[in-house]
Amino acid sequence: MLEPQTKARLDKLLETFIKGENTMCHVSDYNEVIEQQNANNNMILADILYNTSKNKTFRKWSKRVLDYETPWTENEIIYFRKALGSSGFKDRELAKVLLNAFENVLSRVSYKITPEQTDKGIAYIKNACFRRNGTLRRAKTNPFGQREAEIILNFSHFEFVGLNNTSFTGYAFYVPIYKVVARDGSSFEYTTNMGRMEIVG
C-alpha cells in the first residue's frame, strides 16, 4: 500500500490534472503509483508527467507512447528503444516511468506500424521462412514452424506489441516484439536475440 502522505500527494495531483491545472512533481512518486495503482491512474499519471516534465526528450516520448492511433515508423522504434536502454536517459527513473506507461498502453491496445515498415517486415520474415521455390527452409536455419508459415502465407498486418530486454549483464538493451496477424485472426509473436529471430508467442 502507498504511504498516506504519498497517496495524499498523488490524489492532489490527480485533482489538479482533472481541473486542468499545471503542477510539478517528483518522478519517484509516479513510479510508486505506477507499480501499485490501477491502469487508469497509470495513464493519467503518465499524461501529467508529459505535461510537467522539464526533460524535452521525455516529453517527446511520453506524447508518442500515449498516441496509440498513429502508426510507429521504423526509426521511431529504433530511437525509442535506445532512449529506454542504458545508453538513453541518464535519469533511469524517467526510463522506468516511460516503460511502465508504454506497457500500460499495450495492456489495452496494440500499436500499429507504418505501411513502409510492414512491407519491409513481411519480406524479411518470408525470406527467413521460405526458399525461393516456396518450400520451407530447413529447421536449422528457419525459426518458423508450420503454424507460423500458414500465418505468414495468409498475412494481414503487423502489430508492435512490446520490447524485450536482451541484456544479461544489467545493461538494458531493448529489441521490439512484433505480432504477425493472419486474415483469419490467428497470430504469432516474434523478436530477435543476438541477431536471431525467436518465436515468443
DABELDA-V908849 format. One line per field, one symbol per residue. psi: psi as a letter, one per 20 degrees, with the letter a starting at -180 (. if undefined). A space follows every 10 residues. Layout:
BEGIN
psi->???
END
This chain:
BEGIN
psi->qqqhgggggh hgghghghij qqqqrphhgg ggghhirrhg hggghhhghg iiqiohgggg hggghinjhp qprghggghg hhhhrhjdph nihghggggg gghggiigrq qrrqhghggg ghhghghhhq rhjiqprqhh ioiqahghgh gghkpgrqqo jaqpojqjji opoqqqpqpo prhjiqrrqq aqokipqppj .
END
